[in-house]
Amino acid sequence: MDSKHTAESILSMARDFMASRVILSGAELDLFTLLAHKPLNAEQAAEAKNADLRGMTILLDALAALDFLIKKDGCYRLEASLAPLLSADGPDSVLPMILHLGTVWNNWSRLTDIVSGKATVHMEKQGVLSHEHIEAFIGAMHVVGSKTAPQVAAVINPGRARRFLDVGGASGTYTLAFLAAAPKLKATLYDLPQVVEMARKRISNAGMAHRVTFVSGDFNNDPLPPGHDLVLLSAIIHQNSLKQNNNLFERIFQALEQGGRIVIRDYVMSPDQTEPRSGALFAVNMLTGTAGGNTYTFEEIKKGLTEAGFTRINVIQIKEMSSLVEAFKP
């Protein structure tokens, strides 16, 4: 069988980090916002950011070479069509996700040491849940979720559900999508205390706070509020070990009314753990960013749900991170 790679393709993949690092540094210095409003030369940009002139000049030229900036008469400005996407005040800004990827970069830089057993992961101390990174992480989840949440809600179809529990609901992106899909639905959003406050603000701004109960806690250790007939576990199980997930499934079982449904949104891996490719790479992300996270096969998910007491366990969608597994409490 011929290899899918050549010497040049291997080296090309190995060099891909270079453009990525330039974009990340541009975002971390907030250069896209700075240059969205008026063109500046390198000296002015360096002064505005209290930065080294040589370093700023080289970085700006690299961003121009990547077609993020336009350089004219020694001045740089953000390419106009990118302002909504890259400036902090852009209506469709992906800046929070890029800043989150800066944290991911730092985590991945330790991959060799982690695999060699020379480094450990402390998600709350230096990862995405640390005080300095959590806002970017939650913002990044909204950037991704705002596009996918309505589609996921439509596939799940809340139907006759009346009490919806969003476990690890972040800033409320999925809660809002489910409320829009089912006008009579009431929701409970459950997450860490600092995250719940972000959710309260977003949901209040959307005019939906009267339909939402906000409960703070640690879903891996604290009791979940009972009395629900639909529970969503969106992009949560990959953060956990199998043991943590099994314990979480048991507590969700208790939070559900008889006949209630749990839906898990996450990667569902092939039996050999190599497909989809994005899921295998995301498992590396969990290795570098969590103490026990991974991506899981349907059989692994089904086994945990079965042991918790769930029945009628099925895959209802295969779509990378938006794959969906449902199960029912008898």
Secondary structure per residue as TSV (DSSP state, phi and psi in degrees):
chain	resnum	aa	ss	phi	psi
A	1	M	-	360.0	127.4
A	2	D	-	-69.7	141.7
A	3	S	-	-67.9	146.2
A	4	K	S	-78.8	-6.3
A	5	H	-	-119.6	149.1
A	6	T	-	-116.9	172.1
A	7	A	H	-57.0	-42.8
A	8	E	H	-70.3	-38.1
A	9	S	H	-67.2	-35.1
A	10	I	H	-64.5	-47.5
A	11	L	H	-65.6	-35.7
A	12	S	H	-62.5	-43.9
A	13	M	H	-64.0	-39.7
A	14	A	H	-67.3	-26.6
A	15	R	H	-88.5	-7.4
A	16	D	T	-58.9	-23.9
A	17	F	H	-63.5	-21.9
A	18	M	H	-65.3	-51.7
A	19	A	H	-62.5	-39.2
A	20	S	H	-59.2	-45.1
A	21	R	H	-65.0	-36.6
A	22	V	H	-63.6	-44.0
A	23	I	H	-64.9	-43.8
A	24	L	H	-61.0	-43.4
A	25	S	H	-67.6	-37.7
A	26	G	H	-59.3	-40.0
A	27	A	H	-71.3	-42.7
A	28	E	H	-64.8	-30.8
A	29	L	T	-86.9	-2.8
A	30	D	T	56.8	37.9
A	31	L	H	-69.7	-29.3
A	32	F	H	-67.8	-39.9
A	33	T	H	-67.0	-44.4
A	34	L	H	-57.1	-41.9
A	35	L	H	-97.2	6.0
A	36	A	H	-78.8	-24.7
A	37	H	H	-97.5	-33.9
A	38	K	S	-159.7	149.6
A	39	P	-	-72.1	144.9
A	40	L	E	-134.7	151.5
A	41	N	E	-85.5	175.7
A	42	A	H	-63.2	-38.6
A	43	E	H	-62.0	-43.7
A	44	Q	H	-66.7	-40.7
A	45	A	H	-65.0	-42.5
A	46	A	H	-63.4	-40.1
A	47	E	H	-66.4	-41.7
A	48	A	H	-63.0	-32.1
A	49	K	T	-105.4	6.7
A	50	N	T	51.8	48.5
A	51	A	-	-114.9	168.7
A	52	D	-	-73.7	131.1
A	53	L	H	-63.9	-46.7
A	54	R	H	-59.8	-47.6
A	55	G	H	-61.9	-43.6
A	56	M	H	-63.2	-41.8
A	57	T	H	-62.1	-46.0
A	58	I	H	-66.0	-40.5
A	59	L	H	-65.4	-44.2
A	60	L	H	-62.0	-41.6
A	61	D	H	-63.8	-38.9
A	62	A	H	-65.6	-41.0
A	63	L	H	-65.0	-34.8
A	64	A	H	-68.2	-39.8
A	65	A	H	-63.4	-30.4
A	66	L	T	-84.9	3.0
A	67	D	T	69.5	24.2
A	68	F	S	-87.7	-34.9
A	69	L	E	-116.3	154.6
A	70	I	E	-109.4	126.5
A	71	K	E	-106.6	124.4
A	72	K	E	-146.9	129.0
A	73	D	T	53.3	38.6
A	74	G	T	78.5	3.9
A	75	C	E	-115.1	154.8
A	76	Y	E	-120.4	141.4
A	77	R	E	-143.1	153.3
A	78	L	E	-69.0	135.1
A	79	E	-	-56.7	129.0
A	80	A	G	-55.6	-41.3
A	81	S	G	-69.1	-14.4
A	82	L	G	-90.9	-11.6
A	83	A	H	-57.2	-44.2
A	84	P	H	-64.6	-21.3
A	85	L	H	-97.1	-28.4
A	86	L	H	-118.7	-16.1
A	87	S	S	-84.5	151.4
A	88	A	T	-62.0	-29.6
A	89	D	T	-98.7	11.7
A	90	G	-	-70.9	140.6
A	91	P	T	-64.9	-27.0
A	92	D	T	-119.0	34.4
A	93	S	-	-63.1	132.2
A	94	V	-	-99.9	10.7
A	95	L	H	-56.5	-41.9
A	96	P	H	-58.0	-38.0
A	97	M	H	-68.0	-39.8
A	98	I	H	-64.0	-41.1
A	99	L	H	-64.0	-38.2
A	100	H	H	-62.6	-39.7
A	101	L	H	-65.8	-23.4
A	102	G	H	-63.7	-39.6
A	103	T	H	-64.6	-43.0
A	104	V	H	-60.1	-40.7
A	105	W	H	-54.9	-48.5
A	106	N	H	-61.8	-40.4
A	107	N	H	-63.3	-47.4
A	108	W	H	-66.0	-25.6
A	109	S	T	-64.2	-16.1
A	110	R	T	-100.1	9.5
A	111	L	H	-56.5	-47.0
A	112	T	H	-60.6	-43.9
A	113	D	H	-65.9	-37.5
A	114	I	H	-65.3	-47.5
A	115	V	H	-63.5	-32.8
A	116	S	T	-80.1	-4.5
A	117	G	T	79.2	15.6
A	118	K	S	-94.9	-8.1
A	119	A	-	-140.8	150.4
A	120	T	-	-120.0	167.0
A	121	V	-	-113.8	130.8
A	122	H	-	-126.2	94.0
A	123	M	H	-57.8	-40.2
A	124	E	H	-78.5	-22.4
A	125	K	H	-91.6	-41.6
A	126	Q	H	-133.8	-0.9
A	127	G	S	-98.2	-154.9
A	128	V	T	-69.2	-19.8
A	129	L	T	-94.1	3.1
A	130	S	S	-70.0	158.4
A	131	H	T	-56.0	-39.0
A	132	E	T	-79.0	-14.9
A	133	H	T	-115.3	-15.2
A	134	I	H	-65.4	-35.1
A	135	E	H	-65.2	-42.1
A	136	A	H	-64.7	-38.6
A	137	F	H	-63.1	-48.6
A	138	I	H	-65.3	-38.9
A	139	G	H	-62.2	-39.6
A	140	A	H	-64.1	-40.1
A	141	M	H	-63.3	-33.6
A	142	H	H	-70.0	-40.1
A	143	V	H	-56.0	-45.3
A	144	V	H	-72.7	-47.1
A	145	G	H	-70.3	-28.7
A	146	S	H	-61.0	-27.6
A	147	K	H	-86.8	-38.7
A	148	T	H	-90.0	-26.5
A	149	A	H	-58.1	-47.5
A	150	P	H	-60.9	-36.3
A	151	Q	H	-66.8	-42.7
A	152	V	H	-65.0	-42.9
A	153	A	H	-60.6	-38.3
A	154	A	H	-66.7	-39.9
A	155	V	H	-68.7	-42.8
A	156	I	H	-67.4	-39.2
A	157	N	-	57.4	90.0
A	158	P	-	-55.3	-25.0
A	159	G	T	57.1	-123.0
A	160	R	T	-91.9	6.9
A	161	A	-	-58.7	143.2
A	162	R	-	-119.1	-28.1
A	163	R	E	-127.7	115.5
A	164	F	E	-111.6	130.0
A	165	L	E	-113.6	118.7
A	166	D	E	-101.7	98.6
A	167	V	E	-83.0	122.7
A	168	G	T	67.7	46.0
A	169	G	-	-74.8	0.2
A	170	A	T	53.6	-133.7
A	171	S	T	-90.4	12.7
A	172	G	S	97.9	12.4
A	173	T	H	-60.5	-46.3
A	174	Y	H	-76.5	-36.0
A	175	T	H	-56.6	-46.0
A	176	L	H	-63.5	-38.9
A	177	A	H	-65.1	-39.2
A	178	F	H	-71.6	-37.7
A	179	L	H	-63.6	-37.1
A	180	A	H	-68.9	-34.1
A	181	A	H	-76.8	-22.9
A	182	A	-	-138.0	92.5
A	183	P	T	-58.3	-22.9
A	184	K	T	-94.4	-0.7
A	185	L	-	-75.5	139.6
A	186	K	E	-110.4	145.1
A	187	A	E	-126.0	151.9
A	188	T	E	-120.2	124.9
A	189	L	E	-104.8	126.4
A	190	Y	E	-122.6	123.1
A	191	D	E	-164.1	-178.0
A	192	L	-	-60.9	152.5
A	193	P	H	-53.3	-46.3
A	194	Q	H	-68.3	-28.8
A	195	V	H	-75.5	-38.4
A	196	V	H	-58.4	-36.6
A	197	E	H	-66.3	-35.5
A	198	M	H	-64.8	-40.9
A	199	A	H	-66.0	-41.6
A	200	R	H	-57.8	-41.3
A	201	K	H	-66.8	-47.6
A	202	R	H	-64.9	-43.8
A	203	I	H	-71.4	-35.2
A	204	S	H	-64.7	-42.4
A	205	N	H	-62.8	-27.5
A	206	A	T	-85.2	-1.9
A	207	G	T	74.1	24.8
A	208	M	-	-116.0	7.1
A	209	A	G	-61.8	-28.2
A	210	H	G	-69.4	-13.0
A	211	R	G	-106.1	5.4
A	212	V	E	-127.0	135.1
A	213	T	E	-104.0	129.7
A	214	F	E	-102.8	124.0
A	215	V	E	-128.7	128.5
A	216	S	E	-104.2	147.5
A	217	G	-	168.1	179.5
A	218	D	-	-104.5	111.5
A	219	F	T	-65.5	-15.6
A	220	N	T	-87.7	-10.3
A	221	N	T	-133.1	-29.5
A	222	D	S	-97.4	156.1
A	223	P	-	-63.3	149.1
A	224	L	-	-97.1	145.5
A	225	P	-	-64.8	134.2
A	226	P	-	-86.0	178.7
A	227	G	-	89.5	26.9
A	228	H	E	-113.0	152.2
A	229	D	E	-113.5	-1.1
A	230	L	E	-147.3	127.3
A	231	V	E	-123.7	132.2
A	232	L	E	-109.4	131.4
A	233	L	E	-119.5	87.2
A	234	S	E	-101.1	118.9
A	235	A	S	53.4	44.7
A	236	I	-	-113.9	-44.9
A	237	I	G	-64.7	-24.2
A	238	H	G	-70.9	-17.4
A	239	Q	G	-77.0	-18.1
A	240	N	S	-107.6	161.0
A	241	S	-	-77.6	167.6
A	242	L	H	-58.2	-41.4
A	243	K	H	-62.9	-43.1
A	244	Q	H	-62.6	-41.6
A	245	N	H	-64.3	-42.8
A	246	N	H	-61.1	-41.4
A	247	N	H	-65.2	-38.8
A	248	L	H	-65.8	-41.2
A	249	F	H	-60.4	-38.4
A	250	E	H	-64.0	-40.5
A	251	R	H	-74.6	-30.6
A	252	I	H	-67.9	-37.9
A	253	F	H	-56.1	-41.8
A	254	Q	H	-69.5	-30.8
A	255	A	H	-77.4	-14.6
A	256	L	E	-91.0	144.8
A	257	E	E	-74.6	160.7
A	258	Q	E	-57.7	132.8
A	259	G	E	86.0	-3.6
A	260	G	E	-71.2	164.6
A	261	R	E	-124.6	138.1
A	262	I	E	-107.2	138.8
A	263	V	E	-125.8	127.4
A	264	I	E	-104.9	125.2
A	265	R	E	-108.9	118.7
A	266	D	E	-175.9	-178.0
A	267	Y	-	-66.2	141.7
A	268	V	E	-121.6	107.4
A	269	M	E	-82.9	157.1
A	270	S	-	-64.5	159.1
A	271	P	T	-54.8	-30.5
A	272	D	T	-92.1	6.8
A	273	Q	S	69.0	13.3
A	274	T	-	-105.9	-8.5
A	275	E	-	-129.9	140.6
A	276	P	S	-72.3	159.0
A	277	R	H	-57.4	-41.6
A	278	S	H	-62.3	-31.7
A	279	G	H	-70.8	-37.8
A	280	A	H	-65.6	-39.7
A	281	L	H	-69.5	-34.3
A	282	F	H	-68.2	-29.4
A	283	A	H	-61.5	-37.0
A	284	V	H	-64.3	-40.1
A	285	N	H	-58.1	-40.3
A	286	M	H	-71.3	-34.8
A	287	L	H	-60.8	-41.3
A	288	T	H	-86.0	-14.3
A	289	G	H	-116.9	-11.0
A	290	T	-	-136.2	162.4
A	291	A	S	-77.7	-24.4
A	292	G	S	-147.8	8.2
A	293	G	-	-71.3	163.0
A	294	N	-	-169.7	177.5
A	295	T	-	-108.8	148.9
A	296	Y	E	-126.7	153.2
A	297	T	E	-81.6	165.3
A	298	F	H	-61.0	-40.4
A	299	E	H	-62.2	-38.8
A	300	E	H	-65.7	-42.5
A	301	I	H	-65.8	-45.6
A	302	K	H	-61.6	-40.9
A	303	K	H	-60.5	-45.7
A	304	G	H	-64.7	-41.6
A	305	L	H	-65.9	-40.6
A	306	T	H	-62.9	-44.2
A	307	E	H	-64.9	-27.4
A	308	A	H	-78.2	-14.4
A	309	G	T	114.9	-1.0
A	310	F	-	-76.7	152.8
A	311	T	E	-130.2	178.4
A	312	R	E	50.1	56.3
A	313	I	E	-93.8	120.8
A	314	N	E	-142.5	152.7
A	315	V	E	-86.4	124.0
A	316	I	E	-107.3	-8.6
A	317	Q	E	-160.6	135.7
A	318	I	-	-113.1	112.7
A	319	K	-	-159.5	66.6
A	320	E	G	47.6	-126.6
A	321	M	G	-64.1	-21.0
A	322	S	G	-97.6	25.8
A	323	S	E	-67.1	146.7
A	324	L	E	-128.5	130.8
A	325	V	E	-121.1	129.3
A	326	E	E	-115.7	154.8
A	327	A	E	-154.4	161.0
A	328	F	E	-126.3	148.7
A	329	K	-	-89.6	119.6
A	330	P	-	-62.2	360.0
